[in-house]
Amino acid sequence: MKFTKPFKMETWILYALISMVFAGLTSVLAKYGLQNINSDLGLGIRTTTIFVLLLIFILSTDKLKDLPLITNKQFLLLILSGITTTLSWVFYYRAMKTGLVSYVAAIDKASIVITLTLSFILLKEPMTPKIILGGLLIFGGMLVLIWK
């Protein structure tokens, strides 16, 4: 009998897959939740929930110990990331309120093309043929969805 090595997944891949599942659930749950209210109120409820849950997690797991390690630059960058997240979510919820979740979510996920481009330019991450092809396929899929 021949034994093969068990498959071992890197932790970050597992986290990304879990994130994918929850992100998919998020859009559908939000669409149902927005039925009788405006999108900004719905987003406010969602964001408040996120804040409370993260605060509980941070306080209960001693994550505040890293606070003295943060630099002014890191703090500013995280604030800017929060601003861009807010703007993304506001327009995502507005689009989802009146649009089809399947279209809105797919178009939103095409943001990966922007992320890839910036990761090559700013973070100097490697630009491989596989990543370029994947990005082009995602961009092409978005074009198919928005083409009239």
DSSP file (Angstrom, degrees, kcal/mol; ACC not computed):
  #  RESIDUE AA STRUCTURE BP1 BP2  ACC     N-H-->O    O-->H-N    N-H-->O    O-->H-N    TCO  KAPPA ALPHA  PHI   PSI    X-CA   Y-CA   Z-CA
    1    1 A M              0   0    0      0, 0.0     2,-0.5     0, 0.0     0, 0.0   0.000 360.0 360.0 360.0 132.6    0.0    0.0    0.0
    2    2 A K        -     0   0    0      0, 0.0     2,-0.4     0, 0.0     0, 0.0  -0.846 360.0-153.9-102.4 128.5    1.4    3.4   -1.0
    3    3 A F        -     0   0    0     -2,-0.5     2,-0.3     3,-0.0     0, 0.0  -0.843   8.0-154.4-101.5 135.5    0.8    6.4    1.3
    4    4 A T        -     0   0    0     -2,-0.4     3,-0.1     1,-0.1     0, 0.0  -0.728  29.7 -93.6-104.6 158.3    0.8    9.9   -0.2
    5    5 A K        -     0   0    0     -2,-0.3     2,-0.1     1,-0.1    -1,-0.1  -0.452  46.1-111.9 -65.8 135.5    1.6   13.1    1.6
    6    6 A P        -     0   0    0      0, 0.0     2,-0.3     0, 0.0    -1,-0.1  -0.422  36.0-101.7 -69.1 148.0   -1.5   14.7    3.1
    7    7 A F        -     0   0    0     -2,-0.1     2,-0.5    -3,-0.1    -3,-0.0  -0.536  37.7-164.0 -70.5 128.1   -2.5   18.0    1.4
    8    8 A K        -     0   0    0     -2,-0.3     2,-0.4    -3,-0.0    -1,-0.0  -0.962   2.4-157.1-120.0 117.6   -1.4   21.0    3.6
    9    9 A M        -     0   0    0     -2,-0.5     2,-0.1     1,-0.1    -2,-0.0  -0.734  23.9-113.4 -93.6 138.3   -2.9   24.3    2.8
   10   10 A E    >>  -     0   0    0     -2,-0.4     4,-1.9     1,-0.1     3,-0.7  -0.430  26.6-120.7 -66.7 145.3   -1.1   27.5    3.8
   11   11 A T  H 3> S+     0   0    0      1,-0.2     4,-2.6     2,-0.2     5,-0.2   0.869 110.2  56.1 -57.8 -41.3   -3.0   29.4    6.5
   12   12 A W  H 3> S+     0   0    0      1,-0.2     4,-2.1     2,-0.2    -1,-0.2   0.844 106.2  51.3 -64.6 -31.8   -3.4   32.6    4.4
   13   13 A I  H <> S+     0   0    0     -3,-0.7     4,-2.4     2,-0.2    -1,-0.2   0.919 109.9  49.4 -68.7 -43.2   -5.1   30.6    1.7
   14   14 A L  H  X S+     0   0    0     -4,-1.9     4,-2.4     1,-0.2    -2,-0.2   0.931 111.7  48.9 -59.9 -45.6   -7.6   29.1    4.2
   15   15 A Y  H  X S+     0   0    0     -4,-2.6     4,-2.6     1,-0.2    -1,-0.2   0.903 110.7  50.9 -60.4 -41.8   -8.3   32.5    5.6
   16   16 A A  H  X S+     0   0    0     -4,-2.1     4,-2.2     2,-0.2    -1,-0.2   0.890 110.4  49.0 -64.7 -39.5   -8.9   33.9    2.0
   17   17 A L  H  X S+     0   0    0     -4,-2.4     4,-1.9     2,-0.2    -2,-0.2   0.899 111.6  48.6 -67.1 -40.7  -11.3   31.0    1.2
   18   18 A I  H  X S+     0   0    0     -4,-2.4     4,-2.4     1,-0.2     5,-0.2   0.921 110.9  51.6 -63.3 -42.9  -13.2   31.6    4.4
   19   19 A S  H  X S+     0   0    0     -4,-2.6     4,-2.9     1,-0.2    -2,-0.2   0.902 106.8  54.4 -58.2 -42.5  -13.3   35.3    3.6
   20   20 A M  H  X S+     0   0    0     -4,-2.2     4,-2.1     2,-0.2    -1,-0.2   0.912 108.7  48.0 -59.1 -44.7  -14.7   34.5    0.2
   21   21 A V  H  X S+     0   0    0     -4,-1.9     4,-2.0     1,-0.2    -2,-0.2   0.945 115.0  44.1 -63.7 -48.4  -17.6   32.4    1.6
   22   22 A F  H  X S+     0   0    0     -4,-2.4     4,-2.6     1,-0.2    -2,-0.2   0.876 111.1  54.2 -66.3 -36.8  -18.5   35.1    4.2
   23   23 A A  H  X S+     0   0    0     -4,-2.9     4,-1.5    -5,-0.2    -1,-0.2   0.897 108.5  50.2 -63.2 -39.1  -18.2   37.9    1.5
   24   24 A G  H  X S+     0   0    0     -4,-2.1     4,-1.2    -5,-0.2    -2,-0.2   0.904 112.6  45.8 -64.4 -41.6  -20.6   36.0   -0.7
   25   25 A L  H  X S+     0   0    0     -4,-2.0     4,-2.8     1,-0.2     5,-0.3   0.882 105.9  62.5 -65.9 -38.6  -23.1   35.6    2.2
   26   26 A T  H  X S+     0   0    0     -4,-2.6     4,-2.6     1,-0.2     5,-0.2   0.903 102.0  48.8 -55.4 -47.3  -22.7   39.3    3.1
   27   27 A S  H  X S+     0   0    0     -4,-1.5     4,-2.1     2,-0.2    -1,-0.2   0.905 113.9  44.5 -64.1 -43.1  -24.1   40.6   -0.2
   28   28 A V  H  X S+     0   0    0     -4,-1.2     4,-1.9     2,-0.2    -1,-0.2   0.923 114.6  48.5 -69.9 -43.6  -27.2   38.3   -0.2
   29   29 A L  H  X S+     0   0    0     -4,-2.8     4,-2.2     1,-0.2    -2,-0.2   0.910 112.4  49.9 -61.4 -41.2  -28.0   39.0    3.4
   30   30 A A  H  X S+     0   0    0     -4,-2.6     4,-1.6    -5,-0.3    -2,-0.2   0.902 105.8  55.6 -64.9 -41.1  -27.6   42.7    2.9
   31   31 A K  H  < S+     0   0    0     -4,-2.1     3,-0.4     1,-0.2     4,-0.2   0.932 111.5  44.0 -58.4 -45.9  -29.8   42.7   -0.1
   32   32 A Y  H >< S+     0   0    0     -4,-1.9     3,-1.3     1,-0.2    -1,-0.2   0.902 112.4  53.6 -63.1 -40.5  -32.6   41.2    1.9
   33   33 A G  H 3< S+     0   0    0     -4,-2.2     3,-0.3     1,-0.2    -1,-0.2   0.716 103.7  56.3 -68.6 -21.5  -31.9   43.5    4.8
   34   34 A L  T >< S+     0   0    0     -4,-1.6     3,-1.0    -3,-0.4    -1,-0.2   0.429  74.2 107.8 -88.9   0.6  -32.2   46.6    2.6
   35   35 A Q  T <  S+     0   0    0     -3,-1.3    -1,-0.2     1,-0.3    -2,-0.1   0.833  92.6  18.1 -52.9 -43.3  -35.7   45.9    1.4
   36   36 A N  T 3  S+     0   0    0     -3,-0.3     2,-0.3     2,-0.1    -1,-0.3   0.274 119.2  62.1-116.1  12.0  -37.6   48.5    3.3
   37   37 A I  S <  S-     0   0    0     -3,-1.0     2,-0.1    -4,-0.1     0, 0.0  -0.852  86.1 -92.0-132.3 167.1  -34.8   51.0    4.3
   38   38 A N     >  -     0   0    0     -2,-0.3     4,-2.0     1,-0.1     3,-0.2  -0.442  36.9-116.1 -78.7 157.8  -32.3   53.2    2.6
   39   39 A S  H  > S+     0   0    0      1,-0.2     4,-2.4     2,-0.2     5,-0.2   0.827 111.0  56.6 -65.6 -34.2  -28.9   51.9    1.8
   40   40 A D  H  > S+     0   0    0      2,-0.2     4,-2.2     1,-0.2    -1,-0.2   0.896 108.0  47.6 -67.5 -39.1  -27.0   54.3    4.1
   41   41 A L  H  > S+     0   0    0     -3,-0.2     4,-2.3     2,-0.2    -2,-0.2   0.924 111.9  50.9 -65.0 -43.6  -29.0   53.2    7.1
   42   42 A G  H  X S+     0   0    0     -4,-2.0     4,-2.3     1,-0.2    -2,-0.2   0.913 111.2  47.7 -58.8 -43.7  -28.4   49.6    6.2
   43   43 A L  H  X S+     0   0    0     -4,-2.4     4,-3.1     1,-0.2    -1,-0.2   0.878 108.7  55.2 -65.6 -37.7  -24.7   50.2    5.9
   44   44 A G  H  X S+     0   0    0     -4,-2.2     4,-2.4     2,-0.2    -2,-0.2   0.907 108.7  47.2 -61.4 -42.0  -24.7   52.1    9.2
   45   45 A I  H  X S+     0   0    0     -4,-2.3     4,-2.0     2,-0.2    -2,-0.2   0.925 114.4  47.4 -64.3 -44.7  -26.2   49.1   11.0
   46   46 A R  H  X S+     0   0    0     -4,-2.3     4,-2.3     1,-0.2    -2,-0.2   0.932 113.6  47.2 -61.5 -46.5  -23.7   46.8    9.3
   47   47 A T  H  X S+     0   0    0     -4,-3.1     4,-2.7     1,-0.2    -1,-0.2   0.872 110.0  52.2 -67.6 -38.2  -20.8   49.0   10.2
   48   48 A T  H  X S+     0   0    0     -4,-2.4     4,-2.6    -5,-0.2    -1,-0.2   0.910 109.5  50.7 -62.5 -41.9  -21.9   49.4   13.8
   49   49 A T  H  X S+     0   0    0     -4,-2.0     4,-2.5     2,-0.2     5,-0.2   0.925 110.7  48.8 -60.5 -45.3  -22.1   45.6   14.1
   50   50 A I  H  X S+     0   0    0     -4,-2.3     4,-2.7     1,-0.2     5,-0.3   0.930 111.6  49.8 -59.9 -46.6  -18.6   45.3   12.7
   51   51 A F  H  X S+     0   0    0     -4,-2.7     4,-2.6     1,-0.2    -2,-0.2   0.934 112.6  45.9 -59.7 -48.4  -17.2   47.9   15.1
   52   52 A V  H  X S+     0   0    0     -4,-2.6     4,-2.4     1,-0.2    -1,-0.2   0.932 114.6  47.2 -63.0 -46.4  -18.8   46.3   18.1
   53   53 A L  H  X S+     0   0    0     -4,-2.5     4,-2.3    -5,-0.2    -1,-0.2   0.908 114.2  47.0 -63.9 -41.6  -17.7   42.8   17.2
   54   54 A L  H  X S+     0   0    0     -4,-2.7     4,-3.1    -5,-0.2     5,-0.2   0.895 110.6  52.6 -66.6 -39.1  -14.1   43.9   16.4
   55   55 A L  H  X S+     0   0    0     -4,-2.6     4,-2.6    -5,-0.3     5,-0.2   0.927 110.5  47.7 -61.9 -44.6  -13.9   45.9   19.6
   56   56 A I  H  X S+     0   0    0     -4,-2.4     4,-2.2     2,-0.2    -2,-0.2   0.928 114.1  47.7 -60.2 -45.3  -15.0   42.9   21.6
   57   57 A F  H  X S+     0   0    0     -4,-2.3     4,-1.1     2,-0.2     6,-0.2   0.934 113.3  46.9 -62.7 -46.9  -12.4   40.7   19.8
   58   58 A I  H  <>S+     0   0    0     -4,-3.1     5,-1.9     1,-0.2     6,-0.5   0.924 116.1  44.1 -62.5 -45.6   -9.6   43.2   20.2
   59   59 A L  H  <5S+     0   0    0     -4,-2.6     3,-0.5    -5,-0.2    -1,-0.2   0.833 114.7  48.5 -70.6 -32.3  -10.3   43.7   23.9
   60   60 A S  H  <5S+     0   0    0     -4,-2.2    -1,-0.2    -5,-0.2    -2,-0.2   0.601 114.4  44.6 -86.2  -9.8  -10.8   40.1   24.7
   61   61 A T  T  <5S-     0   0    0     -4,-1.1    -1,-0.2    -3,-0.4    -2,-0.2   0.213 107.0-115.0-119.5  15.7   -7.6   38.9   22.9
   62   62 A D  T > 5 +     0   0    0     -3,-0.5     3,-0.8    -4,-0.3    -3,-0.2   0.830  64.8 145.0  58.8  36.0   -5.1   41.5   24.2
   63   63 A K  G > < +     0   0    0     -5,-1.9     3,-1.4    -6,-0.2     4,-0.1   0.667  54.6  77.7 -77.4 -16.2   -4.5   42.9   20.7
   64   64 A L  G >  S+     0   0    0     -6,-0.5     3,-2.0     1,-0.3    -1,-0.2   0.659  71.0  83.8 -68.1 -14.1   -4.1   46.4   22.1
   65   65 A K  G <  S+     0   0    0     -3,-0.8    -1,-0.3     1,-0.3    -2,-0.1   0.756  85.5  57.7 -61.0 -22.7   -0.6   45.5   23.2
   66   66 A D  G X> S+     0   0    0     -3,-1.4     3,-1.6     1,-0.2     4,-0.5   0.562  79.1  94.0 -82.7  -8.7    0.6   46.4   19.6
   67   67 A L  G X4 S+     0   0    0     -3,-2.0     3,-1.4     1,-0.3    -1,-0.2   0.873  79.9  54.1 -56.0 -42.7   -0.8   49.9   19.8
   68   68 A P  G 34 S+     0   0    0      0, 0.0    -1,-0.3     0, 0.0    -2,-0.1   0.703 101.4  63.2 -65.7 -15.2    2.5   51.5   20.9
   69   69 A L  G <4 S+     0   0    0     -3,-1.6    -2,-0.2    -4,-0.1     2,-0.2   0.656  79.0 104.1 -81.4 -15.8    4.2   49.9   17.9
   70   70 A I    <<  -     0   0    0     -3,-1.4     2,-0.2    -4,-0.5    -3,-0.0  -0.452  61.7-145.1 -74.9 136.0    2.2   51.8   15.3
   71   71 A T     >  -     0   0    0     -2,-0.2     4,-2.5     1,-0.1     5,-0.2  -0.507  25.9-109.6 -91.7 165.8    3.9   54.7   13.5
   72   72 A N  H  > S+     0   0    0      1,-0.2     4,-2.6     2,-0.2     5,-0.2   0.893 120.9  52.3 -60.3 -39.5    2.3   57.9   12.4
   73   73 A K  H  > S+     0   0    0      2,-0.2     4,-2.7     1,-0.2    -1,-0.2   0.929 110.3  46.9 -63.7 -45.6    2.6   56.8    8.8
   74   74 A Q  H  > S+     0   0    0      2,-0.2     4,-2.5     1,-0.2    -2,-0.2   0.912 112.1  51.3 -61.5 -42.4    0.9   53.4    9.5
   75   75 A F  H  X S+     0   0    0     -4,-2.5     4,-2.1     1,-0.2    -2,-0.2   0.925 111.7  46.7 -61.0 -45.7   -1.8   55.2   11.4
   76   76 A L  H  X S+     0   0    0     -4,-2.6     4,-2.8     1,-0.2    -2,-0.2   0.918 111.9  50.6 -62.6 -44.7   -2.4   57.6    8.6
   77   77 A L  H  X S+     0   0    0     -4,-2.7     4,-2.2     1,-0.2    -2,-0.2   0.883 110.4  49.4 -63.1 -38.2   -2.4   54.8    6.0
   78   78 A L  H  X S+     0   0    0     -4,-2.5     4,-2.0     2,-0.2    -1,-0.2   0.873 110.9  50.0 -69.2 -36.2   -5.0   52.8    8.1
   79   79 A I  H  X S+     0   0    0     -4,-2.1     4,-2.2     2,-0.2    -2,-0.2   0.931 111.1  48.9 -64.9 -45.0   -7.2   55.9    8.4
   80   80 A L  H  X S+     0   0    0     -4,-2.8     4,-2.5     1,-0.2    -2,-0.2   0.892 109.7  52.3 -61.4 -38.4   -7.0   56.4    4.6
   81   81 A S  H  X S+     0   0    0     -4,-2.2     4,-2.4     1,-0.2    -1,-0.2   0.891 108.3  51.5 -63.0 -39.2   -7.9   52.7    4.1
   82   82 A G  H  X S+     0   0    0     -4,-2.0     4,-2.4     2,-0.2    -2,-0.2   0.885 109.4  50.0 -63.8 -38.8  -10.9   53.3    6.4
   83   83 A I  H  X S+     0   0    0     -4,-2.2     4,-2.4     2,-0.2    -2,-0.2   0.930 112.4  46.0 -65.6 -45.2  -12.0   56.2    4.3
   84   84 A T  H  X S+     0   0    0     -4,-2.5     4,-2.5     1,-0.2    -2,-0.2   0.876 112.1  52.0 -67.5 -35.4  -11.7   54.3    1.0
   85   85 A T  H  X S+     0   0    0     -4,-2.4     4,-2.9     2,-0.2     5,-0.2   0.934 109.4  50.3 -62.1 -45.5  -13.5   51.3    2.6
   86   86 A T  H  X S+     0   0    0     -4,-2.4     4,-2.7     1,-0.2    -2,-0.2   0.939 112.1  46.2 -58.2 -48.9  -16.3   53.6    3.7
   87   87 A L  H  X S+     0   0    0     -4,-2.4     4,-2.1     1,-0.2     5,-0.2   0.908 113.1  50.3 -62.0 -41.9  -16.6   55.1    0.2
   88   88 A S  H  X S+     0   0    0     -4,-2.5     4,-2.3     1,-0.2    -2,-0.2   0.936 113.3  45.5 -60.5 -47.0  -16.6   51.7   -1.4
   89   89 A W  H  X S+     0   0    0     -4,-2.9     4,-2.9     2,-0.2     5,-0.3   0.886 109.2  55.1 -67.2 -39.5  -19.2   50.4    0.9
   90   90 A V  H  X S+     0   0    0     -4,-2.7     4,-2.0    -5,-0.2    -1,-0.2   0.950 115.2  38.6 -58.6 -48.9  -21.5   53.4    0.6
   91   91 A F  H  X S+     0   0    0     -4,-2.1     4,-2.3     2,-0.2    -1,-0.2   0.828 113.9  55.6 -74.3 -30.1  -21.6   53.1   -3.2
   92   92 A Y  H  X S+     0   0    0     -4,-2.3     4,-2.6    -5,-0.2    -2,-0.2   0.937 110.8  44.8 -63.3 -46.7  -21.7   49.3   -3.0
   93   93 A Y  H  X S+     0   0    0     -4,-2.9     4,-2.2     2,-0.2    -2,-0.2   0.884 112.4  51.6 -66.9 -38.2  -24.8   49.4   -0.9
   94   94 A R  H  X S+     0   0    0     -4,-2.0     4,-1.0    -5,-0.3    -1,-0.2   0.915 113.1  45.2 -64.5 -41.1  -26.4   52.1   -3.1
   95   95 A A  H  X S+     0   0    0     -4,-2.3     4,-2.5     1,-0.2     3,-0.3   0.907 114.0  49.3 -66.2 -41.1  -25.8   49.9   -6.1
   96   96 A M  H  < S+     0   0    0     -4,-2.6    -2,-0.2     1,-0.2    -1,-0.2   0.825 100.5  64.9 -69.9 -31.0  -27.1   46.8   -4.4
   97   97 A K  H  < S+     0   0    0     -4,-2.2    -1,-0.2     1,-0.2    -2,-0.2   0.892 122.8  16.4 -58.4 -40.2  -30.2   48.6   -3.2
   98   98 A T  H  < S+     0   0    0     -4,-1.0    -2,-0.2    -3,-0.3    -1,-0.2   0.613 119.4  68.6-110.5 -15.7  -31.5   49.0   -6.7
   99   99 A G  S  < S-     0   0    0     -4,-2.5     2,-0.4    -5,-0.2     3,-0.0  -0.406  90.9 -85.5-100.8 176.9  -29.3   46.6   -8.7
  100  100 A L    >>  -     0   0    0      1,-0.1     4,-2.9    -2,-0.1     3,-0.6  -0.695  30.9-138.7 -81.5 129.3  -29.0   42.9   -9.0
  101  101 A V  H 3> S+     0   0    0     -2,-0.4     4,-2.9     1,-0.3     5,-0.4   0.879 102.3  58.5 -56.3 -39.9  -26.7   41.4   -6.4
  102  102 A S  H 3> S+     0   0    0      1,-0.2     4,-1.1     2,-0.2    -1,-0.3   0.873 113.9  37.4 -60.8 -36.7  -25.2   39.1   -8.9
  103  103 A Y  H <> S+     0   0    0     -3,-0.6     4,-2.8     2,-0.2     5,-0.3   0.933 117.5  48.8 -77.6 -49.6  -24.1   42.0  -11.1
  104  104 A V  H  X S+     0   0    0     -4,-2.9     4,-2.8     1,-0.2     5,-0.2   0.925 113.5  46.6 -59.4 -46.8  -23.2   44.4   -8.4
  105  105 A A  H  X S+     0   0    0     -4,-2.9     4,-2.4    -5,-0.3    -1,-0.2   0.907 113.1  49.2 -64.0 -41.6  -21.0   41.9   -6.5
  106  106 A A  H  X S+     0   0    0     -4,-1.1     4,-0.7    -5,-0.4    -1,-0.2   0.912 113.4  46.0 -65.5 -41.6  -19.3   40.8   -9.7
  107  107 A I  H >< S+     0   0    0     -4,-2.8     3,-0.9     1,-0.2    -2,-0.2   0.925 112.6  51.2 -65.9 -43.4  -18.5   44.3  -10.8
  108  108 A D  H >< S+     0   0    0     -4,-2.8     3,-1.9    -5,-0.3    -2,-0.2   0.898 105.6  55.4 -59.2 -41.7  -17.3   45.2   -7.3
  109  109 A K  H >< S+     0   0    0     -4,-2.4     3,-1.8     1,-0.3    -1,-0.3   0.682  88.0  77.7 -69.4 -15.9  -15.0   42.2   -7.2
  110  110 A A  T X<  +     0   0    0     -3,-0.9     3,-2.1    -4,-0.7     4,-0.5   0.582  67.9  90.8 -67.6  -6.4  -13.4   43.5  -10.4
  111  111 A S  T <>  +     0   0    0     -3,-1.9     4,-2.5     1,-0.3     3,-0.4   0.695  65.0  82.2 -59.0 -16.8  -11.7   45.9   -8.0
  112  112 A I  H <> S+     0   0    0     -3,-1.8     4,-3.2     1,-0.2    -1,-0.3   0.827  82.4  60.5 -57.2 -30.9   -9.1   43.1   -8.0
  113  113 A V  H <> S+     0   0    0     -3,-2.1     4,-2.2     2,-0.2    -1,-0.2   0.910 107.1  44.1 -64.3 -41.6   -7.7   44.6  -11.2
  114  114 A I  H  > S+     0   0    0     -4,-0.5     4,-2.6    -3,-0.4     5,-0.2   0.918 114.0  50.6 -67.0 -43.4   -7.0   47.9   -9.4
  115  115 A T  H  X S+     0   0    0     -4,-2.5     4,-2.5     1,-0.2    -2,-0.2   0.926 111.1  48.2 -60.1 -45.7   -5.5   46.0   -6.5
  116  116 A L  H  X S+     0   0    0     -4,-3.2     4,-2.0     2,-0.2    -1,-0.2   0.937 112.0  49.1 -60.7 -47.0   -3.3   44.0   -8.8
  117  117 A T  H  X S+     0   0    0     -4,-2.2     4,-2.2     1,-0.2    -2,-0.2   0.934 114.5  44.4 -59.2 -47.9   -2.1   47.1  -10.7
  118  118 A L  H  X>S+     0   0    0     -4,-2.6     4,-2.9     1,-0.2     5,-1.0   0.848 109.7  56.2 -67.6 -33.1   -1.3   48.9   -7.4
  119  119 A S  H  <5S+     0   0    0     -4,-2.5     6,-2.4    -5,-0.2     4,-0.3   0.863 110.3  45.8 -67.3 -33.3    0.4   45.9   -5.9
  120  120 A F  H  <5S+     0   0    0     -4,-2.0     4,-0.3     4,-0.2    -2,-0.2   0.929 122.2  35.7 -69.9 -45.5    2.7   45.8   -8.9
  121  121 A I  H  <5S+     0   0    0     -4,-2.2    -2,-0.2    -5,-0.2    -3,-0.2   0.950 131.3  24.0 -76.6 -51.5    3.5   49.5   -8.9
  122  122 A L  T  <5S+     0   0    0     -4,-2.9    -3,-0.2    -5,-0.2    -2,-0.1   0.871 131.5  34.7 -88.4 -39.1    3.5   50.4   -5.2
  123  123 A L  S   <S-     0   0    0     -5,-1.0    -3,-0.2    -4,-0.3    -1,-0.1   0.520  94.8-132.9 -95.6  -5.9    4.3   47.1   -3.4
  124  124 A K        +     0   0    0     -4,-0.3    -4,-0.2    -6,-0.3    -3,-0.1   0.826  43.1 168.8  57.2  34.3    6.6   45.8   -6.2
  125  125 A E        -     0   0    0     -6,-2.4    -1,-0.2    -9,-0.1     2,-0.1  -0.449  45.0 -87.0 -73.5 152.5    4.9   42.4   -6.1
  126  126 A P        -     0   0    0      0, 0.0     2,-0.9     0, 0.0    -1,-0.1  -0.343  31.3-143.1 -66.0 138.4    5.8   40.1   -8.9
  127  127 A M        +     0   0    0     -7,-0.1   -11,-0.0    -3,-0.1     3,-0.0  -0.845  29.5 179.5-102.1  96.1    3.8   40.4  -12.1
  128  128 A T     >  -     0   0    0     -2,-0.9     4,-2.5     1,-0.1     5,-0.2  -0.630  41.0-116.4 -98.4 156.8    3.5   36.8  -13.4
  129  129 A P  H  > S+     0   0    0      0, 0.0     4,-2.7     0, 0.0     5,-0.2   0.866 116.3  55.7 -56.3 -36.1    1.7   35.6  -16.5
  130  130 A K  H  > S+     0   0    0      2,-0.2     4,-2.3     1,-0.2     5,-0.2   0.916 109.6  44.4 -64.2 -43.7   -0.8   33.7  -14.3
  131  131 A I  H  > S+     0   0    0      2,-0.2     4,-2.5     1,-0.2    -1,-0.2   0.908 114.2  49.7 -68.0 -41.8   -1.7   36.8  -12.3
  132  132 A I  H  X S+     0   0    0     -4,-2.5     4,-2.5     2,-0.2    -2,-0.2   0.932 112.2  47.7 -62.8 -45.6   -2.0   38.9  -15.4
  133  133 A L  H  X S+     0   0    0     -4,-2.7     4,-2.4    -5,-0.2    -2,-0.2   0.925 112.0  49.8 -61.6 -45.0   -4.2   36.3  -17.1
  134  134 A G  H  X S+     0   0    0     -4,-2.3     4,-2.2     1,-0.2    -1,-0.2   0.919 111.8  48.3 -59.7 -44.3   -6.4   36.0  -14.0
  135  135 A G  H  X S+     0   0    0     -4,-2.5     4,-2.6     1,-0.2    -1,-0.2   0.902 111.2  50.1 -62.4 -42.1   -6.8   39.8  -13.8
  136  136 A L  H  X S+     0   0    0     -4,-2.5     4,-2.8     2,-0.2    -1,-0.2   0.886 109.9  50.9 -65.0 -38.3   -7.7   40.0  -17.5
  137  137 A L  H  X S+     0   0    0     -4,-2.4     4,-2.3     2,-0.2    -1,-0.2   0.903 111.3  47.8 -65.4 -40.5  -10.3   37.3  -17.1
  138  138 A I  H  X S+     0   0    0     -4,-2.2     4,-2.0     2,-0.2    -2,-0.2   0.937 113.5  47.5 -63.8 -45.8  -11.9   39.1  -14.2
  139  139 A F  H  X S+     0   0    0     -4,-2.6     4,-2.2     1,-0.2    -2,-0.2   0.907 111.7  50.9 -61.7 -42.4  -11.9   42.4  -16.1
  140  140 A G  H  X S+     0   0    0     -4,-2.8     4,-2.1     1,-0.2    -1,-0.2   0.893 108.1  52.6 -61.9 -40.5  -13.4   40.6  -19.1
  141  141 A G  H  X S+     0   0    0     -4,-2.3     4,-1.7     1,-0.2    -1,-0.2   0.888 108.3  50.3 -62.6 -39.4  -16.1   39.1  -17.0
  142  142 A M  H  X S+     0   0    0     -4,-2.0     4,-2.0     2,-0.2    -1,-0.2   0.914 108.7  52.1 -65.2 -42.2  -17.0   42.5  -15.6
  143  143 A L  H  X S+     0   0    0     -4,-2.2     4,-1.4     1,-0.2    -2,-0.2   0.891 106.4  54.1 -61.3 -39.0  -17.2   43.9  -19.2
  144  144 A V  H  < S+     0   0    0     -4,-2.1    -1,-0.2     1,-0.2    -2,-0.2   0.902 109.8  48.5 -60.1 -40.9  -19.6   41.1  -20.2
  145  145 A L  H  < S+     0   0    0     -4,-1.7    -2,-0.2     1,-0.2    -1,-0.2   0.865 116.7  39.4 -70.1 -36.6  -21.9   42.0  -17.3
  146  146 A I  H  < S+     0   0    0     -4,-2.0     2,-0.2    -5,-0.1    -1,-0.2   0.562  87.3 112.2 -93.7  -6.5  -22.0   45.8  -18.0
  147  147 A W     <        0   0    0     -4,-1.4    -4,-0.0    -5,-0.2    -3,-0.0  -0.476 360.0 360.0 -68.3 130.9  -22.2   45.6  -21.8
  148  148 A K              0   0    0     -2,-0.2    -1,-0.1     0, 0.0    -4,-0.1   0.425 360.0 360.0 -90.8 360.0  -25.5   46.7  -23.1
